[in-house]
Structures are given as C-alpha cells and as structure tokens.
Amino acid sequence: MTITLSIQGMSCQHCVNRVKKAIDAIAGVTGSQVIVGSATIDFEPAQVSADALKKAVEEAGYTVAAS
C-alpha cells in the first residue's frame, strides 16, 4: 500500500533527512520518498498503520496536514 502525507514545517534537506530516517525506521515500511513538504511511503498495512506513520512524522517534529 502507498500513502502520501502532506507535511508542514519542513524547509530544508535536514528536515527531509530527519523525516526519512523516522519513517524508514518503522517495521513494515518497504520504501519512502521524502521531499520538502511531503512523503510518499510504501508499507505493509498488516504490519503498520497509516496513523503510526503520521505519528512518526509528528514525533520527528513536523505536522501532518489533514487530507
């Protein structure tokens, strides 16, 4: 499954790296592409929920925009 999150508060490559690291550390994530303002994440829904992915981004210090 793939989800794209709109992320607020990102402004540079450091932000991108921080979000990517947080997402990629989650069991069940099979790939991610992060750019300033968004993340597209491939994941196994049997292992991780979309809410858990959003929580990881928020714990990294950013806000997931309502979709």
Biopython code that builds the backbone (N, CA, C, O; Angstrom):
import numpy as np
from Bio.PDB.StructureBuilder import StructureBuilder

atoms = [
    (1, "MET", "N", (0.858, -1.173, 0.000)),
    (1, "MET", "CA", (0.000, 0.000, 0.000)),
    (1, "MET", "C", (0.899, 1.229, 0.000)),
    (1, "MET", "O", (2.010, 1.200, 0.530)),
    (2, "THR", "N", (0.413, 2.294, -0.593)),
    (2, "THR", "CA", (1.167, 3.549, -0.648)),
    (2, "THR", "C", (0.304, 4.684, -0.111)),
    (2, "THR", "O", (-0.892, 4.768, -0.392)),
    (3, "ILE", "N", (0.938, 5.550, 0.664)),
    (3, "ILE", "CA", (0.256, 6.737, 1.181)),
    (3, "ILE", "C", (1.171, 7.938, 0.938)),
    (3, "ILE", "O", (2.395, 7.825, 1.012)),
    (4, "THR", "N", (0.563, 9.080, 0.650)),
    (4, "THR", "CA", (1.318, 10.321, 0.535)),
    (4, "THR", "C", (0.832, 11.265, 1.625)),
    (4, "THR", "O", (-0.357, 11.572, 1.717)),
    (5, "LEU", "N", (1.769, 11.717, 2.444)),
    (5, "LEU", "CA", (1.452, 12.635, 3.532)),
    (5, "LEU", "C", (1.924, 14.041, 3.168)),
    (5, "LEU", "O", (3.035, 14.221, 2.671)),
    (6, "SER", "N", (1.084, 15.017, 3.416)),
    (6, "SER", "CA", (1.470, 16.415, 3.280)),
    (6, "SER", "C", (2.011, 16.848, 4.638)),
    (6, "SER", "O", (1.327, 16.736, 5.655)),
    (7, "ILE", "N", (3.243, 17.342, 4.643)),
    (7, "ILE", "CA", (3.921, 17.634, 5.909)),
    (7, "ILE", "C", (4.255, 19.114, 5.990)),
    (7, "ILE", "O", (4.861, 19.681, 5.081)),
    (8, "GLN", "N", (3.854, 19.725, 7.084)),
    (8, "GLN", "CA", (4.116, 21.147, 7.311)),
    (8, "GLN", "C", (5.306, 21.302, 8.251)),
    (8, "GLN", "O", (5.516, 20.478, 9.141)),
    (9, "GLY", "N", (6.073, 22.352, 8.047)),
    (9, "GLY", "CA", (7.193, 22.664, 8.914)),
    (9, "GLY", "C", (8.546, 22.253, 8.347)),
    (9, "GLY", "O", (9.582, 22.538, 8.947)),
    (10, "MET", "N", (8.543, 21.589, 7.205)),
    (10, "MET", "CA", (9.799, 21.201, 6.569)),
    (10, "MET", "C", (10.291, 22.347, 5.695)),
    (10, "MET", "O", (9.507, 22.976, 4.984)),
    (11, "SER", "N", (11.611, 22.619, 5.750)),
    (11, "SER", "CA", (12.112, 23.720, 4.941)),
    (11, "SER", "C", (13.460, 23.456, 4.293)),
    (11, "SER", "O", (13.943, 24.283, 3.520)),
    (12, "CYS", "N", (14.084, 22.306, 4.596)),
    (12, "CYS", "CA", (15.434, 22.078, 4.073)),
    (12, "CYS", "C", (15.758, 20.586, 3.989)),
    (12, "CYS", "O", (14.953, 19.737, 4.371)),
    (13, "GLN", "N", (16.947, 20.291, 3.483)),
    (13, "GLN", "CA", (17.370, 18.899, 3.350)),
    (13, "GLN", "C", (17.497, 18.221, 4.712)),
    (13, "GLN", "O", (17.242, 17.021, 4.825)),
    (14, "HIS", "N", (17.881, 18.956, 5.737)),
    (14, "HIS", "CA", (17.956, 18.391, 7.081)),
    (14, "HIS", "C", (16.580, 17.873, 7.504)),
    (14, "HIS", "O", (16.469, 16.791, 8.080)),
    (15, "CYS", "N", (15.546, 18.645, 7.218)),
    (15, "CYS", "CA", (14.179, 18.220, 7.542)),
    (15, "CYS", "C", (13.823, 16.937, 6.786)),
    (15, "CYS", "O", (13.246, 16.011, 7.355)),
    (16, "VAL", "N", (14.169, 16.896, 5.516)),
    (16, "VAL", "CA", (13.901, 15.719, 4.686)),
    (16, "VAL", "C", (14.584, 14.501, 5.288)),
    (16, "VAL", "O", (13.963, 13.449, 5.434)),
    (17, "ASN", "N", (15.860, 14.637, 5.638)),
    (17, "ASN", "CA", (16.608, 13.518, 6.204)),
    (17, "ASN", "C", (16.012, 13.050, 7.525)),
    (17, "ASN", "O", (15.936, 11.849, 7.786)),
    (18, "ARG", "N", (15.596, 13.985, 8.346)),
    (18, "ARG", "CA", (15.018, 13.642, 9.655)),
    (18, "ARG", "C", (13.718, 12.860, 9.488)),
    (18, "ARG", "O", (13.508, 11.855, 10.167)),
    (19, "VAL", "N", (12.849, 13.311, 8.593)),
    (19, "VAL", "CA", (11.581, 12.624, 8.349)),
    (19, "VAL", "C", (11.829, 11.253, 7.730)),
    (19, "VAL", "O", (11.217, 10.267, 8.142)),
    (20, "LYS", "N", (12.714, 11.186, 6.754)),
    (20, "LYS", "CA", (13.011, 9.904, 6.095)),
    (20, "LYS", "C", (13.548, 8.887, 7.101)),
    (20, "LYS", "O", (13.145, 7.724, 7.087)),
    (21, "LYS", "N", (14.447, 9.322, 7.963)),
    (21, "LYS", "CA", (15.014, 8.430, 8.976)),
    (21, "LYS", "C", (13.923, 7.908, 9.911)),
    (21, "LYS", "O", (13.912, 6.724, 10.247)),
    (22, "ALA", "N", (13.018, 8.773, 10.328)),
    (22, "ALA", "CA", (11.936, 8.375, 11.230)),
    (22, "ALA", "C", (11.004, 7.367, 10.560)),
    (22, "ALA", "O", (10.586, 6.393, 11.186)),
    (23, "ILE", "N", (10.683, 7.598, 9.303)),
    (23, "ILE", "CA", (9.771, 6.710, 8.572)),
    (23, "ILE", "C", (10.432, 5.361, 8.291)),
    (23, "ILE", "O", (9.833, 4.309, 8.512)),
    (24, "ASP", "N", (11.669, 5.405, 7.803)),
    (24, "ASP", "CA", (12.349, 4.173, 7.410)),
    (24, "ASP", "C", (12.652, 3.261, 8.593)),
    (24, "ASP", "O", (12.892, 2.068, 8.406)),
    (25, "ALA", "N", (12.644, 3.799, 9.799)),
    (25, "ALA", "CA", (12.924, 3.001, 10.995)),
    (25, "ALA", "C", (11.726, 2.147, 11.429)),
    (25, "ALA", "O", (11.861, 1.298, 12.311)),
    (26, "ILE", "N", (10.571, 2.365, 10.822)),
    (26, "ILE", "CA", (9.354, 1.658, 11.227)),
    (26, "ILE", "C", (9.259, 0.307, 10.522)),
    (26, "ILE", "O", (9.384, 0.217, 9.301)),
    (27, "ALA", "N", (9.035, -0.740, 11.315)),
    (27, "ALA", "CA", (8.838, -2.069, 10.734)),
    (27, "ALA", "C", (7.597, -2.040, 9.852)),
    (27, "ALA", "O", (6.560, -1.509, 10.247)),
    (28, "GLY", "N", (7.705, -2.604, 8.675)),
    (28, "GLY", "CA", (6.580, -2.631, 7.743)),
    (28, "GLY", "C", (6.687, -1.614, 6.636)),
    (28, "GLY", "O", (5.944, -1.690, 5.657)),
    (29, "VAL", "N", (7.602, -0.650, 6.766)),
    (29, "VAL", "CA", (7.831, 0.327, 5.691)),
    (29, "VAL", "C", (8.762, -0.327, 4.675)),
    (29, "VAL", "O", (9.851, -0.785, 5.019)),
    (30, "THR", "N", (8.323, -0.364, 3.425)),
    (30, "THR", "CA", (9.118, -1.016, 2.389)),
    (30, "THR", "C", (9.830, -0.019, 1.484)),
    (30, "THR", "O", (10.663, -0.414, 0.667)),
    (31, "GLY", "N", (9.516, 1.263, 1.616)),
    (31, "GLY", "CA", (10.183, 2.302, 0.838)),
    (31, "GLY", "C", (9.579, 3.651, 1.119)),
    (31, "GLY", "O", (8.426, 3.756, 1.539)),
    (32, "SER", "N", (10.369, 4.693, 0.884)),
    (32, "SER", "CA", (9.833, 6.047, 1.084)),
    (32, "SER", "C", (10.565, 7.023, 0.180)),
    (32, "SER", "O", (11.744, 6.855, -0.132)),
    (33, "GLN", "N", (9.838, 8.039, -0.226)),
    (33, "GLN", "CA", (10.410, 9.157, -0.975)),
    (33, "GLN", "C", (9.949, 10.414, -0.257)),
    (33, "GLN", "O", (8.754, 10.701, -0.188)),
    (34, "VAL", "N", (10.899, 11.155, 0.271)),
    (34, "VAL", "CA", (10.581, 12.351, 1.055)),
    (34, "VAL", "C", (11.177, 13.566, 0.363)),
    (34, "VAL", "O", (12.351, 13.571, -0.005)),
    (35, "ILE", "N", (10.364, 14.584, 0.192)),
    (35, "ILE", "CA", (10.817, 15.887, -0.300)),
    (35, "ILE", "C", (10.249, 16.935, 0.648)),
    (35, "ILE", "O", (9.378, 16.637, 1.465)),
    (36, "VAL", "N", (10.737, 18.142, 0.536)),
    (36, "VAL", "CA", (10.221, 19.210, 1.397)),
    (36, "VAL", "C", (8.716, 19.320, 1.186)),
    (36, "VAL", "O", (8.253, 19.604, 0.081)),
    (37, "GLY", "N", (7.964, 19.095, 2.247)),
    (37, "GLY", "CA", (6.515, 19.251, 2.190)),
    (37, "GLY", "C", (5.710, 17.984, 2.029)),
    (37, "GLY", "O", (4.491, 18.010, 2.202)),
    (38, "SER", "N", (6.361, 16.854, 1.698)),
    (38, "SER", "CA", (5.574, 15.632, 1.562)),
    (38, "SER", "C", (6.437, 14.380, 1.651)),
    (38, "SER", "O", (7.655, 14.414, 1.474)),
    (39, "ALA", "N", (5.756, 13.281, 1.930)),
    (39, "ALA", "CA", (6.411, 11.974, 1.958)),
    (39, "ALA", "C", (5.468, 10.966, 1.319)),
    (39, "ALA", "O", (4.284, 10.907, 1.652)),
    (40, "THR", "N", (6.004, 10.180, 0.403)),
    (40, "THR", "CA", (5.262, 9.076, -0.190)),
    (40, "THR", "C", (5.874, 7.812, 0.378)),
    (40, "THR", "O", (7.074, 7.573, 0.247)),
    (41, "ILE", "N", (5.032, 7.000, 1.013)),
    (41, "ILE", "CA", (5.520, 5.857, 1.769)),
    (41, "ILE", "C", (4.847, 4.580, 1.287)),
    (41, "ILE", "O", (3.623, 4.513, 1.185)),
    (42, "ASP", "N", (5.657, 3.569, 0.993)),
    (42, "ASP", "CA", (5.168, 2.234, 0.669)),
    (42, "ASP", "C", (5.262, 1.421, 1.955)),
    (42, "ASP", "O", (6.301, 1.405, 2.616)),
    (43, "PHE", "N", (4.169, 0.747, 2.305)),
    (43, "PHE", "CA", (4.174, -0.004, 3.558)),
    (43, "PHE", "C", (3.241, -1.194, 3.493)),
    (43, "PHE", "O", (2.362, -1.279, 2.635)),
    (44, "GLU", "N", (3.457, -2.115, 4.428)),
    (44, "GLU", "CA", (2.617, -3.304, 4.567)),
    (44, "GLU", "C", (1.565, -3.010, 5.630)),
    (44, "GLU", "O", (1.903, -2.922, 6.811)),
    (45, "PRO", "N", (0.289, -2.853, 5.245)),
    (45, "PRO", "CA", (-0.744, -2.496, 6.215)),
    (45, "PRO", "C", (-0.951, -3.542, 7.308)),
    (45, "PRO", "O", (-1.507, -3.225, 8.359)),
    (46, "ALA", "N", (-0.519, -4.770, 7.082)),
    (46, "ALA", "CA", (-0.624, -5.797, 8.125)),
    (46, "ALA", "C", (0.400, -5.558, 9.238)),
    (46, "ALA", "O", (0.259, -6.094, 10.337)),
    (47, "GLN", "N", (1.426, -4.755, 8.955)),
    (47, "GLN", "CA", (2.487, -4.510, 9.930)),
    (47, "GLN", "C", (2.453, -3.115, 10.548)),
    (47, "GLN", "O", (2.860, -2.936, 11.696)),
    (48, "VAL", "N", (1.972, -2.134, 9.800)),
    (48, "VAL", "CA", (1.989, -0.758, 10.293)),
    (48, "VAL", "C", (0.772, -0.021, 9.724)),
    (48, "VAL", "O", (0.365, -0.248, 8.585)),
    (49, "SER", "N", (0.207, 0.862, 10.543)),
    (49, "SER", "CA", (-0.966, 1.630, 10.105)),
    (49, "SER", "C", (-0.546, 3.011, 9.604)),
    (49, "SER", "O", (0.545, 3.493, 9.906)),
    (50, "ALA", "N", (-1.428, 3.627, 8.841)),
    (50, "ALA", "CA", (-1.187, 4.989, 8.376)),
    (50, "ALA", "C", (-1.063, 5.941, 9.567)),
    (50, "ALA", "O", (-0.274, 6.885, 9.529)),
    (51, "ASP", "N", (-1.840, 5.692, 10.621)),
    (51, "ASP", "CA", (-1.753, 6.540, 11.813)),
    (51, "ASP", "C", (-0.373, 6.442, 12.467)),
    (51, "ASP", "O", (0.143, 7.439, 12.971)),
    (52, "ALA", "N", (0.222, 5.254, 12.462)),
    (52, "ALA", "CA", (1.560, 5.092, 13.035)),
    (52, "ALA", "C", (2.595, 5.861, 12.219)),
    (52, "ALA", "O", (3.541, 6.419, 12.775)),
    (53, "LEU", "N", (2.413, 5.889, 10.908)),
    (53, "LEU", "CA", (3.328, 6.648, 10.049)),
    (53, "LEU", "C", (3.209, 8.143, 10.337)),
    (53, "LEU", "O", (4.213, 8.847, 10.439)),
    (54, "LYS", "N", (1.978, 8.615, 10.465)),
    (54, "LYS", "CA", (1.755, 10.026, 10.784)),
    (54, "LYS", "C", (2.370, 10.377, 12.137)),
    (54, "LYS", "O", (2.982, 11.434, 12.297)),
    (55, "LYS", "N", (2.201, 9.479, 13.108)),
    (55, "LYS", "CA", (2.747, 9.714, 14.452)),
    (55, "LYS", "C", (4.269, 9.823, 14.400)),
    (55, "LYS", "O", (4.848, 10.656, 15.096)),
    (56, "ALA", "N", (4.923, 8.999, 13.590)),
    (56, "ALA", "CA", (6.381, 9.054, 13.470)),
    (56, "ALA", "C", (6.838, 10.401, 12.925)),
    (56, "ALA", "O", (7.834, 10.958, 13.387)),
    (57, "VAL", "N", (6.114, 10.921, 11.948)),
    (57, "VAL", "CA", (6.448, 12.236, 11.387)),
    (57, "VAL", "C", (6.267, 13.314, 12.460)),
    (57, "VAL", "O", (7.106, 14.204, 12.599)),
    (58, "GLU", "N", (5.182, 13.231, 13.205)),
    (58, "GLU", "CA", (4.918, 14.222, 14.253)),
    (58, "GLU", "C", (5.957, 14.133, 15.370)),
    (58, "GLU", "O", (6.370, 15.156, 15.915)),
    (59, "GLU", "N", (6.380, 12.918, 15.711)),
    (59, "GLU", "CA", (7.408, 12.758, 16.752)),
    (59, "GLU", "C", (8.769, 13.273, 16.277)),
    (59, "GLU", "O", (9.631, 13.597, 17.094)),
    (60, "ALA", "N", (8.959, 13.347, 14.963)),
    (60, "ALA", "CA", (10.186, 13.920, 14.403)),
    (60, "ALA", "C", (10.156, 15.438, 14.443)),
    (60, "ALA", "O", (11.166, 16.087, 14.171)),
    (61, "GLY", "N", (8.986, 16.019, 14.785)),
    (61, "GLY", "CA", (8.908, 17.466, 14.955)),
    (61, "GLY", "C", (8.125, 18.215, 13.892)),
    (61, "GLY", "O", (8.211, 19.441, 13.812)),
    (62, "TYR", "N", (7.362, 17.502, 13.075)),
    (62, "TYR", "CA", (6.626, 18.130, 11.979)),
    (62, "TYR", "C", (5.140, 17.839, 12.102)),
    (62, "TYR", "O", (4.727, 16.986, 12.887)),
    (63, "THR", "N", (4.348, 18.547, 11.329)),
    (63, "THR", "CA", (2.898, 18.410, 11.378)),
    (63, "THR", "C", (2.397, 17.785, 10.082)),
    (63, "THR", "O", (2.749, 18.226, 8.988)),
    (64, "VAL", "N", (1.572, 16.752, 10.223)),
    (64, "VAL", "CA", (0.938, 16.141, 9.048)),
    (64, "VAL", "C", (-0.354, 16.880, 8.800)),
    (64, "VAL", "O", (-1.218, 16.936, 9.675)),
    (65, "ALA", "N", (-0.499, 17.451, 7.610)),
    (65, "ALA", "CA", (-1.699, 18.204, 7.263)),
    (65, "ALA", "C", (-2.855, 17.232, 7.065)),
    (65, "ALA", "O", (-2.663, 16.115, 6.583)),
    (66, "ALA", "N", (-4.046, 17.659, 7.437)),
    (66, "ALA", "CA", (-5.234, 16.845, 7.241)),
    (66, "ALA", "C", (-5.443, 16.602, 5.742)),
    (66, "ALA", "O", (-5.254, 17.497, 4.918)),
    (67, "SER", "N", (-5.835, 15.382, 5.417)),
    (67, "SER", "CA", (-6.021, 15.073, 3.994)),
    (67, "SER", "C", (-7.449, 14.703, 3.698)),
    (67, "SER", "O", (-7.787, 14.413, 2.551)),
]
sb = StructureBuilder()
sb.init_structure("model")
sb.init_model(0)
sb.init_chain("A")
sb.init_seg("    ")
for serial, (resi, resn, name, xyz) in enumerate(atoms, 1):
    if name == "N":
        sb.init_residue(resn, " ", resi, " ")
    sb.init_atom(name, np.array(xyz, "f"), 0.0, 1.0, " ", f" {name:<3s}", serial, name[0])
structure = sb.get_structure()
